[in-house]
Every structure is written in C-alpha cells, then in structure tokens.
Amino acid sequence: MQGHAVAKDIWQWCVAKGILLISSYINTKDNFVTDALSLCNADEHDFNLDKIENKFGRPKFDLFASYMTRK
C-alpha cells in the first residue's frame, strides 16, 4: 500500500472514531532521518497545486507540499 493510501486510511479511521488529527512542525535536527528520506525521490503522487489554484484560487497554506513541490 502506498503512503498516500495509508494516510487516507488513517484519516478515515480517525474521522469514524471522532479523532482530530493535527499536524505540527518538527525541526530537521530532531527529524533528520525522515527529512533526508523526504528529499530522495518524487513519485507520481507528488504534484503542485496549479489545477486547484486555477479552479478555486490560491490557498493560504499547502499542508501537503513536499520540499520539491512547495511554492
């Protein structure tokens, strides 16, 4: 199962249980392994927000941006 599918399954499980997920920033010095792995390879699921921006306008935050897709 790909990472995005796992994240979706976790999200749906939390919604069903009434659990609120909150993201938070972890400094690179405290999260260096994950940070390094995130820079390795983009896959077909890494994309930018151009299509969404064209339809809905520019969002204030992109919670799903990676280092390669951030604007």
LUMDOVO-225244 format. One record per atom (N, C-alpha, C): atom name; residue in one letter; x, y, z; residue number from 1. Coordinates in Angstrom, 1 decimal, m for minus. Layout:
N
+----+----+--------+--------+--------+-----+
! at ! aa !      u !      v !      w !   i !
+----+----+--------+--------+--------+-----+
! CA !  a !      X !      Y !      Z ! NUM !
...
+----+----+--------+--------+--------+-----+
//
This chain:
71
+----+----+--------+--------+--------+-----+
! at ! aa !      u !      v !      w !   i !
+----+----+--------+--------+--------+-----+
!  N !  m !    0.9 !   m1.2 !    0.0 !   1 !
! CA !  m !    0.0 !    0.0 !    0.0 !   1 !
!  C !  m !    0.9 !    1.2 !    0.0 !   1 !
!  N !  q !    0.6 !    2.2 !   m0.9 !   2 !
! CA !  q !    1.4 !    3.4 !   m1.0 !   2 !
!  C !  q !    1.1 !    4.3 !    0.2 !   2 !
!  N !  g !    2.1 !    5.2 !    0.5 !   3 !
! CA !  g !    1.9 !    6.1 !    1.6 !   3 !
!  C !  g !    0.7 !    7.0 !    1.6 !   3 !
!  N !  h !    0.3 !    7.4 !    0.4 !   4 !
! CA !  h !   m1.0 !    8.3 !    0.4 !   4 !
!  C !  h !   m2.2 !    7.4 !    0.7 !   4 !
!  N !  a !   m2.2 !    6.2 !    0.3 !   5 !
! CA !  a !   m3.4 !    5.3 !    0.6 !   5 !
!  C !  a !   m3.4 !    5.0 !    2.1 !   5 !
!  N !  v !   m2.2 !    4.8 !    2.7 !   6 !
! CA !  v !   m2.1 !    4.6 !    4.1 !   6 !
!  C !  v !   m2.6 !    5.8 !    4.9 !   6 !
!  N !  a !   m2.2 !    7.0 !    4.5 !   7 !
! CA !  a !   m2.6 !    8.3 !    5.1 !   7 !
!  C !  a !   m4.1 !    8.4 !    5.0 !   7 !
!  N !  k !   m4.7 !    8.1 !    3.8 !   8 !
! CA !  k !   m6.1 !    8.2 !    3.7 !   8 !
!  C !  k !   m6.9 !    7.2 !    4.6 !   8 !
!  N !  d !   m6.4 !    6.0 !    4.7 !   9 !
! CA !  d !   m7.0 !    5.0 !    5.6 !   9 !
!  C !  d !   m6.9 !    5.5 !    7.0 !   9 !
!  N !  i !   m5.8 !    6.0 !    7.4 !  10 !
! CA !  i !   m5.7 !    6.5 !    8.8 !  10 !
!  C !  i !   m6.7 !    7.7 !    9.0 !  10 !
!  N !  w !   m6.7 !    8.6 !    8.1 !  11 !
! CA !  w !   m7.6 !    9.8 !    8.2 !  11 !
!  C !  w !   m9.1 !    9.3 !    8.3 !  11 !
!  N !  q !   m9.5 !    8.4 !    7.5 !  12 !
! CA !  q !  m10.9 !    7.9 !    7.5 !  12 !
!  C !  q !  m11.2 !    7.1 !    8.8 !  12 !
!  N !  w !  m10.2 !    6.4 !    9.3 !  13 !
! CA !  w !  m10.4 !    5.7 !   10.6 !  13 !
!  C !  w !  m10.6 !    6.7 !   11.7 !  13 !
!  N !  c !   m9.8 !    7.8 !   11.7 !  14 !
! CA !  c !   m9.9 !    8.8 !   12.7 !  14 !
!  C !  c !  m11.2 !    9.5 !   12.6 !  14 !
!  N !  v !  m11.7 !    9.8 !   11.5 !  15 !
! CA !  v !  m13.0 !   10.5 !   11.3 !  15 !
!  C !  v !  m14.1 !    9.6 !   11.8 !  15 !
!  N !  a !  m14.0 !    8.3 !   11.5 !  16 !
! CA !  a !  m15.0 !    7.4 !   12.0 !  16 !
!  C !  a !  m15.0 !    7.3 !   13.6 !  16 !
!  N !  k !  m13.9 !    7.5 !   14.2 !  17 !
! CA !  k !  m13.7 !    7.4 !   15.6 !  17 !
!  C !  k !  m13.9 !    8.8 !   16.3 !  17 !
!  N !  g !  m14.1 !    9.9 !   15.5 !  18 !
! CA !  g !  m14.2 !   11.2 !   16.1 !  18 !
!  C !  g !  m12.8 !   11.8 !   16.6 !  18 !
!  N !  i !  m11.8 !   11.3 !   16.0 !  19 !
! CA !  i !  m10.4 !   11.8 !   16.4 !  19 !
!  C !  i !  m10.0 !   12.9 !   15.5 !  19 !
!  N !  l !   m9.5 !   14.0 !   16.0 !  20 !
! CA !  l !   m9.0 !   15.1 !   15.2 !  20 !
!  C !  l !   m7.5 !   15.0 !   15.1 !  20 !
!  N !  l !   m7.0 !   14.9 !   13.9 !  21 !
! CA !  l !   m5.6 !   14.9 !   13.6 !  21 !
!  C !  l !   m5.1 !   16.3 !   13.5 !  21 !
!  N !  i !   m3.9 !   16.6 !   14.0 !  22 !
! CA !  i !   m3.3 !   17.9 !   13.9 !  22 !
!  C !  i !   m1.8 !   17.7 !   13.5 !  22 !
!  N !  s !   m1.4 !   18.4 !   12.5 !  23 !
! CA !  s !    0.0 !   18.3 !   12.1 !  23 !
!  C !  s !    0.8 !   19.4 !   12.9 !  23 !
!  N !  s !    2.1 !   19.1 !   13.0 !  24 !
! CA !  s !    3.0 !   20.0 !   13.7 !  24 !
!  C !  s !    4.4 !   20.0 !   13.1 !  24 !
!  N !  y !    5.1 !   21.0 !   13.2 !  25 !
! CA !  y !    6.4 !   21.1 !   12.7 !  25 !
!  C !  y !    7.4 !   20.4 !   13.6 !  25 !
!  N !  i !    8.3 !   19.6 !   13.0 !  26 !
! CA !  i !    9.4 !   19.0 !   13.8 !  26 !
!  C !  i !   10.7 !   19.5 !   13.1 !  26 !
!  N !  n !   11.6 !   20.2 !   13.9 !  27 !
! CA !  n !   12.8 !   20.7 !   13.3 !  27 !
!  C !  n !   13.7 !   19.6 !   12.7 !  27 !
!  N !  t !   14.4 !   19.9 !   11.6 !  28 !
! CA !  t !   15.2 !   19.0 !   10.9 !  28 !
!  C !  t !   16.2 !   18.3 !   11.8 !  28 !
!  N !  k !   16.8 !   19.1 !   12.8 !  29 !
! CA !  k !   17.8 !   18.5 !   13.6 !  29 !
!  C !  k !   17.2 !   17.4 !   14.5 !  29 !
!  N !  d !   15.9 !   17.4 !   14.8 !  30 !
! CA !  d !   15.3 !   16.4 !   15.6 !  30 !
!  C !  d !   14.6 !   15.3 !   14.7 !  30 !
!  N !  n !   14.6 !   15.5 !   13.4 !  31 !
! CA !  n !   13.9 !   14.6 !   12.5 !  31 !
!  C !  n !   14.7 !   14.4 !   11.2 !  31 !
!  N !  f !   16.1 !   14.3 !   11.4 !  32 !
! CA !  f !   17.0 !   14.3 !   10.3 !  32 !
!  C !  f !   16.8 !   13.1 !    9.3 !  32 !
!  N !  v !   16.5 !   11.9 !    9.9 !  33 !
! CA !  v !   16.3 !   10.7 !    9.0 !  33 !
!  C !  v !   15.1 !   10.9 !    8.1 !  33 !
!  N !  t !   14.0 !   11.2 !    8.6 !  34 !
! CA !  t !   12.8 !   11.4 !    7.8 !  34 !
!  C !  t !   13.0 !   12.6 !    6.9 !  34 !
!  N !  d !   13.6 !   13.6 !    7.3 !  35 !
! CA !  d !   13.9 !   14.8 !    6.4 !  35 !
!  C !  d !   14.7 !   14.4 !    5.2 !  35 !
!  N !  a !   15.8 !   13.6 !    5.5 !  36 !
! CA !  a !   16.7 !   13.2 !    4.4 !  36 !
!  C !  a !   15.9 !   12.2 !    3.4 !  36 !
!  N !  l !   15.1 !   11.3 !    4.0 !  37 !
! CA !  l !   14.3 !   10.4 !    3.1 !  37 !
!  C !  l !   13.3 !   11.2 !    2.3 !  37 !
!  N !  s !   12.8 !   12.3 !    2.8 !  38 !
! CA !  s !   11.8 !   13.0 !    2.0 !  38 !
!  C !  s !   12.4 !   13.7 !    0.8 !  38 !
!  N !  l !   13.7 !   13.8 !    0.8 !  39 !
! CA !  l !   14.3 !   14.5 !   m0.4 !  39 !
!  C !  l !   14.8 !   13.5 !   m1.5 !  39 !
!  N !  c !   14.6 !   12.2 !   m1.2 !  40 !
! CA !  c !   15.2 !   11.2 !   m2.1 !  40 !
!  C !  c !   14.5 !   11.2 !   m3.5 !  40 !
!  N !  n !   13.3 !   10.9 !   m3.6 !  41 !
! CA !  n !   12.6 !   10.7 !   m4.9 !  41 !
!  C !  n !   11.2 !   11.2 !   m4.8 !  41 !
!  N !  a !   10.8 !   11.9 !   m5.8 !  42 !
! CA !  a !    9.4 !   12.3 !   m6.0 !  42 !
!  C !  a !    8.7 !   11.1 !   m6.7 !  42 !
!  N !  d !    7.5 !   10.9 !   m6.4 !  43 !
! CA !  d !    6.7 !    9.8 !   m7.2 !  43 !
!  C !  d !    5.6 !   10.5 !   m7.9 !  43 !
!  N !  e !    4.7 !    9.6 !   m8.5 !  44 !
! CA !  e !    3.6 !   10.1 !   m9.3 !  44 !
!  C !  e !    2.6 !   10.9 !   m8.5 !  44 !
!  N !  h !    2.7 !   10.8 !   m7.2 !  45 !
! CA !  h !    1.7 !   11.4 !   m6.3 !  45 !
!  C !  h !    2.2 !   12.8 !   m5.8 !  45 !
!  N !  d !    3.4 !   13.1 !   m6.1 !  46 !
! CA !  d !    3.9 !   14.4 !   m5.8 !  46 !
!  C !  d !    3.6 !   15.4 !   m6.9 !  46 !
!  N !  f !    2.8 !   16.4 !   m6.6 !  47 !
! CA !  f !    2.4 !   17.3 !   m7.6 !  47 !
!  C !  f !    2.1 !   18.7 !   m7.0 !  47 !
!  N !  n !    2.0 !   19.7 !   m7.8 !  48 !
! CA !  n !    1.7 !   21.0 !   m7.3 !  48 !
!  C !  n !    0.2 !   21.4 !   m7.3 !  48 !
!  N !  l !   m0.1 !   22.6 !   m6.9 !  49 !
! CA !  l !   m1.5 !   23.0 !   m6.7 !  49 !
!  C !  l !   m2.0 !   23.7 !   m7.9 !  49 !
!  N !  d !   m1.4 !   23.7 !   m9.1 !  50 !
! CA !  d !   m1.8 !   24.5 !  m10.2 !  50 !
!  C !  d !   m3.3 !   24.3 !  m10.6 !  50 !
!  N !  k !   m3.7 !   23.1 !  m10.7 !  51 !
! CA !  k !   m5.1 !   22.8 !  m11.1 !  51 !
!  C !  k !   m6.1 !   23.3 !  m10.0 !  51 !
!  N !  i !   m5.7 !   23.1 !   m8.8 !  52 !
! CA !  i !   m6.6 !   23.5 !   m7.7 !  52 !
!  C !  i !   m6.7 !   25.1 !   m7.7 !  52 !
!  N !  e !   m5.5 !   25.7 !   m7.9 !  53 !
! CA !  e !   m5.5 !   27.2 !   m7.9 !  53 !
!  C !  e !   m6.3 !   27.7 !   m9.1 !  53 !
!  N !  n !   m6.2 !   27.1 !  m10.2 !  54 !
! CA !  n !   m7.0 !   27.5 !  m11.4 !  54 !
!  C !  n !   m8.5 !   27.5 !  m11.1 !  54 !
!  N !  k !   m8.9 !   26.5 !  m10.4 !  55 !
! CA !  k !  m10.4 !   26.3 !  m10.1 !  55 !
!  C !  k !  m10.8 !   27.1 !   m8.9 !  55 !
!  N !  f !  m10.1 !   27.2 !   m7.8 !  56 !
! CA !  f !  m10.5 !   27.7 !   m6.5 !  56 !
!  C !  f !   m9.8 !   29.0 !   m6.1 !  56 !
!  N !  g !   m8.7 !   29.3 !   m6.7 !  57 !
! CA !  g !   m7.8 !   30.4 !   m6.3 !  57 !
!  C !  g !   m6.7 !   29.9 !   m5.4 !  57 !
!  N !  r !   m5.7 !   30.7 !   m5.1 !  58 !
! CA !  r !   m4.6 !   30.3 !   m4.3 !  58 !
!  C !  r !   m4.9 !   30.1 !   m2.8 !  58 !
!  N !  p !   m4.6 !   29.0 !   m2.3 !  59 !
! CA !  p !   m4.8 !   28.7 !   m0.8 !  59 !
!  C !  p !   m3.8 !   29.5 !    0.0 !  59 !
!  N !  k !   m4.1 !   29.7 !    1.3 !  60 !
! CA !  k !   m3.2 !   30.4 !    2.2 !  60 !
!  C !  k !   m2.1 !   29.4 !    2.6 !  60 !
!  N !  f !   m2.4 !   28.1 !    2.7 !  61 !
! CA !  f !   m1.5 !   27.1 !    3.2 !  61 !
!  C !  f !   m1.5 !   25.9 !    2.3 !  61 !
!  N !  d !   m0.4 !   25.3 !    2.1 !  62 !
! CA !  d !   m0.3 !   24.0 !    1.4 !  62 !
!  C !  d !    0.2 !   23.0 !    2.4 !  62 !
!  N !  l !   m0.7 !   22.3 !    3.0 !  63 !
! CA !  l !   m0.3 !   21.3 !    4.1 !  63 !
!  C !  l !    0.3 !   20.0 !    3.5 !  63 !
!  N !  f !    0.2 !   19.9 !    2.2 !  64 !
! CA !  f !    0.6 !   18.6 !    1.5 !  64 !
!  C !  f !    1.9 !   18.9 !    0.7 !  64 !
!  N !  a !    2.5 !   20.0 !    0.8 !  65 !
! CA !  a !    3.7 !   20.3 !    0.0 !  65 !
!  C !  a !    4.9 !   19.5 !    0.5 !  65 !
!  N !  s !    5.7 !   19.1 !   m0.5 !  66 !
! CA !  s !    7.0 !   18.5 !   m0.1 !  66 !
!  C !  s !    8.1 !   19.5 !   m0.5 !  66 !
!  N !  y !    9.3 !   19.2 !   m0.2 !  67 !
! CA !  y !   10.4 !   20.1 !   m0.5 !  67 !
!  C !  y !   10.4 !   20.4 !   m2.0 !  67 !
!  N !  m !   10.0 !   19.4 !   m2.8 !  68 !
! CA !  m !   10.1 !   19.5 !   m4.2 !  68 !
!  C !  m !    8.9 !   20.3 !   m4.9 !  68 !
!  N !  t !    7.8 !   20.3 !   m4.1 !  69 !
! CA !  t !    6.6 !   20.9 !   m4.7 !  69 !
!  C !  t !    6.2 !   22.2 !   m4.0 !  69 !
!  N !  r !    6.9 !   22.6 !   m3.0 !  70 !
! CA !  r !    6.5 !   23.8 !   m2.3 !  70 !
!  C !  r !    6.6 !   25.0 !   m3.2 !  70 !
!  N !  k !    5.8 !   26.1 !   m2.9 !  71 !
! CA !  k !    5.9 !   27.3 !   m3.7 !  71 !
!  C !  k !    6.2 !   28.5 !   m2.8 !  71 !
+----+----+--------+--------+--------+-----+
//
